[in-house]
Each structure stands twice: as C-alpha cells, then as structure tokens.
Amino acid sequence: MQYSQLGATGTFVSRLCLGTMTFGGADNPAGNAIGRLSAAETDVIVGQAMDAGINFIDTADVYGGGGSETVLGEVLKERRKNIVLATKLSGRVGSGPNEVGQSRLHLMDAIEGSLKRLKTDHIDLYQVHNFDPLTPLENVLRSLDDAVRQGKVRYVGCSNFAAWQLTRALGISERDKLERFVSIQSFYSLAGRDVEDEVIPAAVNQNVGLLCWSPLAGGLLSGKFDRNGAADKTARRALIQFPPVDETKTLDIIDVLRSIADRHAVEPAQVALAWLLDRPMVTSVIIGIKRPEQLDANLRALNTALSDEELRELDAVSQRSVTYPRWIQTYNAKSRVPDGYPFPSASWALGQTPA
C-alpha cells in the first residue's frame, strides 16, 4: 500500500480509501443499486481492505439512513485503533426543520449521533458534506473547533466546496484561531475534471489534502459500459445517472481506457484509478465496494504503472476546454522565465510552482 500525508497533519492515510455508501441501510429509490451490505458482508470487505494496508475509511450520517455508520461500528470493534475514520454531516437525516445543515444545533447533535452509531469516542476526520448557504462559516468553524477541543474530533474537512468557499473558510480559521480544514473531498475523475480549474490550485496552494469521490463516475468507467449501454442492467450507473457527466465524451474516454487496459492486461477501472493515483495533488481515492472481487481489482491499480505516452493519451481524450481566467494566465506563461527553465504551464495552472 502507498500512503500520503493528510494535508499538513502529520497523519498518513492510504492512497486508496474505503468508501462505505454500500454498507447497511434499506432499499433506496433505485432499489439496491448502491448497495445495502449486511454486517457479515461488510466485515469481510473491511478485513480484506485492512489486510491490503488500507487504513482510511470514509462514511456519512446520510448513507443508508445511518445504516452505513451503524454497520461499520459493528464490524470495526478492536480494529478501530488502526483506522483513520472519517464521516460527514449536513444532509437531511430526519423530517424536522433542524435535522439538516450545519447549524450549531444540528452539528452538535450530528456528532453525537455518529459517535453512537460508529461505537467510538472520537472521529478522526469530521467533514461538512456540502456548503451550507444559511449558516455563516464563522459559526460552522467555531462549532467544529469546539468539537476538536472536546476531544470528539481530531481533524476537520469539507466536501463539495468551491475554491472561494474553501479559501474563505481557511482565512476565517487563521483570523479567529480556529481549527482549519485539512482536506477537501471532491468529485474528480477522467470523466469529471472541473476541480482542476479552481479547487485543486487552491487546495495545493493551501496544503489541503484532496480526497476524490466517485473516481469511476458512478461506475461509468468500470468497464461495464460501452456504446451499447450497460452489460449489467443492474449496475448502479444503469439505474442512477449520478454524478452527471458528458456521456458522449466519456464514451471516447472509455475507448482509450479499454485500449490501454488491454496493453496492461487489466480492467479499464484500474487504468482510470491509476491515472488519478499518478496525480501528485491527490491524497487519496475513495473506492466504493459491493463485492470482495471489486476490491481486489481496484487494489491492482496501485501496481498499474502508466507510461508517459499513456498518461498523455488519457489527458488528451479527457481534457476540457480551458476556462477564464486560466487561459489568459497561461497564455504567455512560458515567456515569464528564461529558456530552459522548467515551468510547464499546465502544471502551474494546477497550482504547482516551478522546480
């Protein structure tokens, strides 16, 4: 297993993080597409992941209506001390008007609920699941800071924030001497590279860890889909069109993935994961698992070494149009430095500075 430091915490997490949306809970509107694994099934996968060196597990209070945290708490037990355990709050967890969001009222209740379901006395990484437009960031950060000071939380992070929301939160933390976000969890995939415009440069600049959710775009890059649709009609992506992507463009990406996968005698999913793992700004890639053989396959991505030419192929087929102001800032970037000085404009635009 490979490990990366989580932001500037000094804590190391596995490059692959076990996602738990498939654990526990009842049927969802799309049936069992996401998964509702039992405690016994979850125990097998958690043990398999830990045996492979995975020490990072991510869940949320909304997954399976709390069922994911409950099942995870049942199976971790003595394993807990060897896991960097992350969960999230913000989504609606009840019908009441305050059972949602990041108000101090709900946030403190949500922490207690997660601790109880997870059968633990602390959460290693507590993340706000989305931006709350109704609760001032000052209030959210103060509540999170209190949770850290109370010993219920070790580190705090955010998910699905825009770059300006992340940097504003970091500024408030610095100004008011509050705990700062050490990580941001974002959708990042060959099929979804929006975060490269603003979020990644901000995260790299501020030494905030990047955790990637849905690296296979809801299974679209798994190898189960082609121009004729899904080979498995019960696959998650065949039932739930999430996250939204440009599927026409993604089919072109899948063609290249298949070609490269054939060269390495692996599956397209492993190539898609290997592309993400090759990117130095990525701290950890969150993989959702329904069956042990899926985890085995995803783990092989760690040993899938893509050549420079293959990385260029994937970059070319998945590249988006450069947005403003990035295009103007990189337009004459090379003229800024003497000939021969290492200043690749594409890397600079992603928040990297010249060597």
C-alpha angles and dihedrals in degrees: 000000000000122000136203132193113256101238109297095325100109087233117121124216131186117264087237116056121198109237116206107198086115093059123100130326134099132285114300126213090276093051115240097336095121095038139245103213118189124237090260093052091044091050091057093050095045091050091047091050094049092047087056091053100260107148099166124084125177127197139149138217091244097053108110090350089290092320094113093058091043095053092043091052090052095053103038100062108131090007090067096090091060095052133083095217120203130184137166142219137195106083122103112278099170144013096259120105092244099044092096140053132031105291114141088247094057098034094058091046091047093054091052091048093051093046090052095047093044091047092226137118095224143025116223097206118018113189135189103231097215142351113287109213092191101054118065112240089234089063094045093050093046090053091048090047090053090052090054092048090050089056094242094112131035102192135003130219142169136229133207094008124151116237093255091051091051095048093044089053091050090050092052091049091052094046096046096034093241130147109281129220107266095188145021123211112211141165105259125163142130084265094049119037099154092119090068091074100064115337098063096046089050093047093048092046092051096040093243116155118244117222114188121215125195094013089174094048094248092317096309091121094043096100093253093101133067137152089294093057129246121350087204109050090194093058114123095244091051089061104030121041094208135166095027113237139161096271095189090057091041091057088059088051090051090054090057092043090054092049093051092042090055090054091054096037090237136113125273090246091061091053092049090051092044090055090055094044089053091061108095095212092061114097099181139351116222113222123193114212132196099166134031092238089059090057091049090053094047092049089059088066087076089066096041104105111194118205122236089253092052091049089052090051091053093044091050097050094043099039117123127212109277111253130216131296090021094064094052093045092052095038095095098011095126091057089063093076136042120270112281096023110131104246110137105188095211092056092044091053088056091059100269119133127215116281 
